[in-house]
Amino acid sequence: MTPVDLTSPGGVAWALIPEIVLTLWALVVLLVLSWRHRTAADSRLAGWLGLVGVLTTAAAVGYQAVVGARPAGLPFMVALDPFRYAANFLFLASAAATILLSLRYVERERLLAPEYYCLILLATAGMMFMGGAEDLIVLFLGLEVMSVPVYVLAGYNRASRFSAEAALKYFLIGAFASAFLLYGIALTYGAMGTTSLPLIGVQVAGGPISLMGKLGLALLLVGFAFKVSAVPFHMWAPDVYDGAPTPITGLMASGVKAAGFVALARVLLEAFPQAATQWQPIVAFIAIATMAVGNLVALAQRSLKRMLAYSSIGHAGYLLVAIWPGTGLAAGAMLFYLVAYLLTTLASFGLLTAVGSGGERDVTLDDLAGLGQERPWLALGLGVCMLSLLGFPGTLGFIGKWHIFTAAVAEGQVILAVALALASAVSAGYYLPVIMAMYMRPAPAGGIQLPAFSRLAAVTVAVAVVAILLFGVWPRELLDLAQDSVSGLLRPVSAVARW
């Protein structure tokens, strides 16, 4: 790897190439919208420019990953490792899919306010800062850069009181969570004398953590639990997911959640690996509670969108099981499951836009009756997504859950593994009825009237569904890539101390 002097302006710019490129594209979109913002064609132009920006940024991330680099001196505030590059690809894929799903959706729902795509790009830039943060200050700044645009996007449908409610709840709870996280950062700095994650790791390895340090760690966990909608800090998620425009719900359930888990993994595995006995019981308790509450409450939901919202809470519990061991195997399983969950969630919410309109809040199982006969390809895609979320063999979701299960058992944590298996079994009670409604119930007498589903959205969903099936049968390459990508998280303390 080429050493990079990250104390020089040129070195810093090189390390931040992807974020700089994406931010510049966001400004380009904003500039174009300043003089073209009145018609549906103007909105589509902004969407295409945003998509070009995402693809250009992906090329910049690929360039960094191929060239490879490492800090020439002390740890920098942004990571230069494969984990950051892999996470960035996840965030950019989520943003690209959201843009493609939105191009016709915002026209259909008459949501043609100009800043929509610019906000998506800025939120993605915040996710990238979170995923690559080697310093708690950068982590917090990335969190806010991500959160503020998503607050606005959640309330983007100004004609809907449910969208306004979603934005207000998300803003208030998000501010509350940010306060916990910032207070945790302050206490951690007071105890450790630094906000650098690698240097905190050196401090923790040097002796027992003080009471202030333990309180800081606890508040950091609370802040992250809010952001990933883990129990008991989950109550905002169903209402926010339900009220937001459906493509934005997909972005929140995939990209925003992935950013929270990537940042949490980096904090725990880089800064507090030697304090595992302090945080593992907390993570285990939250994981079990999240799996139980998310899956049990989802059973009672009639709205498909609200059911998927509670389902996302259950999946946060599965990902916390992958966080618990603190090993390379578990971190790789977490990254792999994020890929599976991101593909499946984006496809699910994309298909939801094809079976409902007006925010899709009122789509129930009754609206899916006969879909298998009337729209066989759409029903097939939604069925594959439900089976993948369930963890059915032959899908990417099954491989992801299996590797999380294996990582937990490898560390002797049988209770978490059993809880994961039981929670997955419970989830069959709300995933399988979706498939049964589509294929085993007759269509209404007048047929099924579905809103327009653009060709771009259909292609986006089709690619995701094919990937779910393809990697569900041949997962080896993706598994190896995920495992290789987490190597930078497990840096020996002695290597940091030598810096």
C-alpha positions in Angstrom: 0.0 0.0 0.0 1.2 3.5 -0.8 1.7 5.7 2.3 -0.2 9.0 2.2 0.7 12.0 4.2 -2.6 12.9 5.7 -1.2 16.0 7.5 -0.9 17.8 4.1 -3.8 19.4 2.2 -3.2 17.2 -0.8 -3.2 14.0 1.3 -6.4 15.0 3.1 -8.1 15.8 -0.3 -7.0 12.4 -1.7 -8.5 10.6 1.3 -11.8 12.5 0.9 -12.1 12.2 -2.9 -15.5 10.3 -2.8 -17.1 12.6 -0.4 -15.8 15.7 -2.2 -17.0 14.4 -5.6 -20.5 13.6 -4.2 -20.8 17.0 -2.5 -19.8 18.8 -5.7 -22.5 16.9 -7.6 -25.0 17.8 -5.0 -24.1 21.5 -5.6 -24.3 21.0 -9.3 -27.9 19.6 -9.0 -28.8 22.5 -6.7 -27.4 25.0 -9.2 -29.3 23.5 -12.1 -32.5 23.5 -10.0 -32.0 27.2 -9.3 -33.1 27.9 -12.9 -35.0 24.8 -13.9 -37.4 23.7 -11.1 -41.0 24.1 -12.4 -41.9 21.0 -14.5 -41.7 17.2 -14.4 -38.9 17.3 -17.0 -36.9 19.6 -14.7 -37.4 17.1 -11.8 -36.2 14.2 -14.1 -33.2 16.2 -15.1 -32.2 16.6 -11.5 -32.7 12.9 -10.9 -30.5 11.9 -13.8 -27.8 14.4 -12.7 -28.0 12.9 -9.2 -27.6 9.4 -10.6 -24.6 10.5 -12.6 -23.2 11.9 -9.4 -23.7 8.7 -7.6 -22.0 6.7 -10.3 -19.1 9.1 -10.5 -18.6 8.8 -6.8 -18.7 5.0 -7.1 -15.9 5.3 -9.6 -13.9 7.4 -7.2 -14.4 4.9 -4.4 -13.3 2.1 -6.8 -10.2 4.1 -7.7 -9.3 4.5 -4.0 -9.9 0.8 -3.4 -7.7 -0.3 -6.3 -4.8 2.1 -5.6 -4.8 1.3 -1.9 -3.2 3.6 0.7 -2.4 3.8 4.4 -1.7 6.8 6.6 2.0 7.7 6.7 1.8 8.8 10.3 -0.7 9.0 13.1 -4.2 7.6 12.5 -6.3 10.0 10.4 -9.8 11.1 11.1 -11.2 9.2 8.1 -10.3 5.5 7.5 -8.4 4.2 4.5 -9.4 0.6 4.6 -11.5 -1.9 2.6 -14.3 -1.7 5.2 -14.8 1.9 4.3 -14.8 1.2 0.6 -17.3 -1.7 0.9 -19.6 0.4 3.1 -19.4 3.3 0.6 -20.5 1.0 -2.2 -23.5 -0.1 -0.1 -24.5 3.5 0.6 -24.1 4.5 -3.1 -26.1 1.5 -4.2 -28.9 2.5 -1.9 -28.9 6.1 -3.2 -28.8 5.0 -6.8 -31.8 2.6 -6.3 -33.7 5.3 -4.5 -33.2 7.8 -7.3 -34.3 5.2 -9.9 -37.4 4.3 -7.9 -38.2 8.0 -7.5 -38.0 9.3 -11.0 -41.6 8.5 -11.9 -42.9 8.2 -8.4 -42.5 11.8 -7.5 -44.4 12.7 -10.7 -47.2 10.3 -10.0 -47.5 11.5 -6.4 -47.1 15.2 -7.4 -44.0 15.7 -5.3 -42.2 18.0 -7.7 -40.5 20.3 -5.2 -36.9 20.8 -6.6 -34.6 19.8 -3.8 -35.5 16.1 -3.6 -32.5 14.6 -5.4 -30.0 17.1 -3.9 -31.1 16.0 -0.4 -30.6 12.3 -1.3 -27.0 13.1 -2.4 -26.3 15.1 0.8 -27.7 12.3 3.0 -25.5 9.8 1.2 -22.4 12.0 1.8 -23.3 11.9 5.5 -23.5 8.1 5.4 -20.1 7.9 3.8 -18.6 10.1 6.5 -20.2 7.9 9.1 -18.9 4.7 7.5 -15.4 5.9 7.3 -15.1 7.9 10.5 -12.0 7.1 12.5 -12.8 9.9 15.0 -15.9 10.5 17.1 -16.1 14.1 15.9 -16.2 13.1 12.3 -18.8 10.4 13.2 -21.1 13.0 14.7 -20.7 15.4 11.8 -21.5 12.6 9.4 -24.5 11.6 11.4 -25.9 15.2 11.3 -25.1 15.6 7.6 -27.0 12.4 6.9 -29.9 13.1 9.3 -30.9 16.6 8.4 -31.7 15.9 4.7 -33.6 12.7 5.7 -35.7 14.7 8.2 -36.8 16.9 5.2 -37.3 13.9 2.9 -39.5 12.1 5.4 -41.9 15.1 5.3 -41.6 15.6 1.6 -45.2 15.0 0.8 -46.5 18.3 2.1 -50.1 17.4 1.2 -50.1 14.5 3.7 -50.5 15.0 7.4 -48.9 11.6 7.9 -45.7 12.7 6.1 -45.6 15.9 8.3 -46.1 13.7 11.4 -43.2 11.5 10.2 -40.9 14.4 9.7 -41.7 16.0 13.1 -41.3 12.7 15.0 -38.1 11.8 13.2 -36.6 15.3 13.9 -37.5 15.3 17.6 -36.4 11.7 18.2 -33.3 12.2 16.0 -32.3 15.3 18.0 -32.8 13.4 21.2 -30.6 10.6 20.0 -27.9 13.0 18.8 -27.8 14.5 22.2 -27.2 11.1 23.8 -24.5 10.4 21.2 -22.8 13.8 21.7 -22.9 13.5 25.5 -21.3 10.1 25.1 -18.6 11.5 22.9 -17.9 14.2 25.5 -17.6 11.7 28.4 -15.4 9.5 26.3 -13.1 12.3 25.5 -13.0 13.3 29.2 -12.0 9.8 30.1 -9.6 9.0 27.3 -8.2 12.4 26.3 -8.8 11.8 22.6 -11.7 11.2 20.2 -9.6 9.1 17.8 -11.0 5.5 17.7 -7.6 3.8 17.3 -6.1 5.9 20.1 -9.1 5.2 22.4 -8.4 1.5 21.7 -4.8 2.0 23.0 -6.1 3.7 26.1 -8.7 1.0 26.8 -6.1 -1.8 26.3 -3.8 0.0 28.8 -5.9 -0.6 31.8 -9.5 -0.7 33.3 -12.0 1.9 32.0 -12.9 4.6 34.4 -16.5 5.3 35.4 -16.7 8.3 33.1 -15.5 6.1 30.2 -18.1 3.5 31.0 -20.8 6.1 31.0 -19.5 7.5 27.7 -19.7 4.0 26.2 -23.2 3.5 27.5 -24.4 6.8 26.0 -22.8 6.0 22.7 -24.7 2.7 22.6 -28.0 4.5 23.4 -27.4 6.9 20.6 -26.7 4.2 18.1 -29.7 2.2 19.3 -31.9 5.1 18.5 -30.4 5.5 15.0 -30.7 1.8 14.1 -34.2 1.5 15.7 -33.3 -1.1 18.3 -35.6 -1.8 21.2 -36.4 0.0 23.5 -35.5 3.0 21.3 -37.6 2.0 18.3 -41.0 3.6 18.7 -40.3 6.3 16.1 -39.5 3.9 13.3 -43.0 2.5 12.4 -44.6 6.0 12.2 -41.8 7.6 10.3 -41.5 4.7 7.8 -45.2 4.7 7.4 -45.6 8.4 6.7 -42.5 9.0 4.5 -42.7 8.7 0.7 -42.1 5.0 0.0 -38.7 5.4 -1.9 -37.4 7.4 1.0 -38.7 4.7 3.4 -36.5 2.3 1.4 -33.5 4.7 1.8 -34.0 5.0 5.5 -34.5 1.2 6.0 -31.4 0.3 4.0 -28.8 3.1 3.7 -29.5 5.0 6.9 -29.7 1.7 8.9 -26.5 0.4 7.2 -24.6 3.6 8.1 -25.6 3.2 11.8 -24.4 -0.4 11.9 -21.2 0.2 10.0 -20.3 3.1 12.4 -21.3 1.1 15.5 -19.1 -1.8 14.3 -16.2 0.5 13.8 -16.6 2.1 17.2 -16.8 -1.1 19.1 -14.2 -3.1 17.2 -11.6 -0.3 16.9 -12.1 1.8 20.1 -13.5 -0.8 22.6 -12.4 -4.3 21.6 -10.7 -4.7 24.9 -13.8 -3.6 26.8 -16.0 -6.3 25.2 -17.1 -7.6 28.6 -18.6 -4.1 29.2 -20.7 -3.8 26.1 -21.4 -7.4 25.1 -24.2 -8.0 27.7 -25.9 -4.7 26.7 -25.7 -5.6 23.0 -27.0 -9.1 23.7 -30.0 -7.8 25.7 -30.9 -5.2 23.1 -30.5 -7.8 20.3 -32.9 -10.3 21.9 -35.5 -7.6 22.8 -35.3 -6.1 19.3 -35.8 -9.5 17.6 -38.7 -10.4 19.9 -40.6 -7.0 19.8 -40.0 -6.4 16.1 -41.3 -9.8 15.0 -44.1 -10.2 17.4 -45.6 -6.8 16.8 -45.2 -7.3 13.0 -47.6 -10.2 13.3 -50.4 -7.8 14.3 -50.0 -5.4 11.4 -52.5 -5.3 8.5 -50.7 -2.5 6.5 -47.9 -4.0 4.4 -45.8 -0.9 4.8 -46.2 -0.9 8.5 -45.4 -4.6 8.6 -42.2 -4.0 6.7 -41.3 -1.2 9.2 -41.6 -3.6 12.2 -39.8 -6.2 10.1 -36.9 -3.7 9.8 -36.8 -3.5 13.6 -36.5 -7.3 13.8 -33.6 -7.3 11.3 -31.8 -4.7 13.4 -31.8 -7.4 16.1 -30.2 -9.9 13.7 -27.5 -7.4 12.9 -26.9 -6.8 16.6 -26.3 -10.5 17.0 -23.5 -10.1 14.4 -22.1 -7.2 16.3 -21.9 -9.1 19.6 -19.0 -11.5 19.0 -16.5 -8.8 18.1 -14.6 -11.1 15.8 -13.6 -10.9 12.1 -16.0 -13.8 11.2 -18.9 -11.9 12.8 -18.0 -8.6 11.3 -17.9 -10.2 7.9 -21.3 -11.8 8.5 -22.7 -8.4 9.5 -21.4 -6.8 6.2 -22.7 -9.7 4.2 -26.1 -9.5 5.8 -26.2 -5.7 5.2 -25.8 -6.5 1.5 -28.7 -9.0 1.6 -30.9 -6.8 3.7 -30.2 -3.7 1.5 -31.1 -5.5 -1.7 -34.2 -7.1 -0.3 -35.5 -4.0 1.4 -35.0 -1.7 -1.6 -36.8 -4.3 -3.8 -39.6 -4.7 -1.3 -40.4 -1.0 -1.0 -39.9 -0.6 -4.7 -42.5 -3.2 -5.4 -44.8 -1.6 -2.8 -44.9 1.5 -5.0 -46.3 -0.6 -7.8 -49.2 -2.0 -5.8 -50.3 1.3 -4.0 -50.4 5.0 -4.3 -50.8 8.0 -2.1 -47.9 7.0 0.2 -48.9 3.3 0.1 -50.0 3.5 3.7 -53.3 1.6 3.0 -52.0 -1.4 1.1 -53.1 -4.5 3.0 -53.1 -8.2 2.3 -56.5 -7.8 0.7 -55.1 -5.6 -1.9 -52.6 -8.3 -2.9 -55.3 -11.0 -3.5 -55.0 -12.5 -7.0 -51.8 -10.6 -7.8 -50.1 -13.9 -8.8 -52.6 -14.3 -11.6 -53.0 -10.7 -12.6 -49.3 -9.6 -12.4 -47.2 -12.7 -12.2 -43.8 -11.1 -12.4 -44.6 -8.5 -9.8 -45.9 -11.2 -7.5 -42.8 -13.3 -8.1 -40.5 -10.5 -7.2 -42.4 -9.7 -4.0 -42.6 -13.3 -3.1 -38.8 -13.7 -3.5 -38.3 -10.6 -1.2 -40.6 -12.1 1.5 -38.7 -15.4 1.4 -35.3 -13.7 1.6 -36.4 -11.6 4.6 -37.7 -14.8 6.2 -34.4 -16.5 5.5 -35.7 -19.2 3.2 -33.0 -21.5 1.7 -32.0 -20.5 -1.8 -32.1 -16.8 -1.1 -29.4 -14.3 0.0 -31.2 -13.7 3.3 -30.8 -17.4 4.3 -27.1 -17.3 3.7 -26.8 -14.1 5.7 -28.7 -15.4 8.7 -26.8 -18.7 8.6 -23.4 -16.9 8.8 -24.6 -14.7 11.7 -25.8 -17.8 13.4 -22.4 -19.5 12.8 -20.5 -16.5 14.1 -22.5 -16.5 17.3 -22.2 -20.2 17.9 -18.4 -20.0 17.2 -18.1 -17.7 20.2 -20.2 -20.0 22.4 -23.2 -17.6 22.4 -25.9 -20.3 22.0 -28.7 -18.1 23.6 -28.4 -15.4 20.9 -28.2 -18.1 18.1 -31.4 -19.8 19.4 -33.1 -16.4 19.8 -32.3 -15.6 16.2 -33.7 -19.0 15.0 -36.9 -18.5 17.0 -37.4 -15.0 15.8 -36.9 -16.1 12.2 -39.5 -18.8 12.7 -42.0 -16.2 14.2 -41.5 -14.0 11.1 -43.0 -16.7 8.9 -46.3 -15.7 10.5 -46.3 -12.4 8.6 -44.1 -13.0 5.5 -45.8 -16.1 4.3 -49.4 -14.6 4.4 -48.2 -12.1 1.8 -47.3 -15.0 -0.6 -50.5 -16.8 0.3 -52.6 -13.7 -0.5 -51.0 -13.3 -3.9 -51.3 -16.9 -5.0 -54.1 -18.5 -3.0 -56.8 -15.8 -2.9 -58.9 -14.9 -5.9 -58.6 -11.5 -7.5 -61.6 -9.1 -7.0 -64.4 -9.1 -9.5 -63.3 -6.0 -11.3 -59.6 -7.1 -11.5 -56.6 -5.4 -9.9 -56.1 -1.7 -10.6 -52.4 -0.8 -10.1 -50.7 2.6 -10.5 -48.1 3.1 -13.1 -44.8 1.4 -12.5 -42.0 2.9 -14.6 -39.6 0.7 -16.6 -36.6 2.1 -14.7 -38.1 1.1 -11.4 -39.0 -2.4 -12.8 -35.4 -2.9 -14.0 -34.0 -1.7 -10.6 -36.2 -4.2 -8.7 -35.5 -7.0 -11.2 -31.8 -6.6 -10.8 -32.1 -6.7 -7.0 -34.3 -9.8 -7.1 -32.0 -11.6 -9.5 -29.0 -10.8 -7.2 -31.0 -12.2 -4.2 -31.5 -15.5 -6.0 -28.1 -15.6 -7.7 -26.0 -15.0 -4.5 -28.4 -17.2 -2.6 -27.1 -20.1 -4.6 -23.5 -19.0 -5.3 -22.6 -16.8 -2.3 -18.9 -17.7 -2.0 -17.4 -14.8 -3.9 -19.6 -12.3 -2.0 -18.8 -13.9 1.3 -15.0 -13.8 0.6 -15.3 -10.2 -0.4 -17.2 -9.3 2.8 -14.7 -11.2 4.9 -11.7 -9.5 3.3 -13.3 -6.1 3.7 -13.4 -6.2 7.5 -9.7 -6.9 7.9 -8.9 -3.3 8.6 -11.3 -3.3 11.6 -9.2 -5.8 13.5 -6.0 -3.9 13.7 -3.8 -5.0 16.6 -3.4 -2.5 19.4 0.4 -2.8 19.2 0.3 -1.6 15.5 -1.6 1.6 16.6 0.7 2.1 19.6 3.7 2.1 17.3 2.2 5.1 15.4 
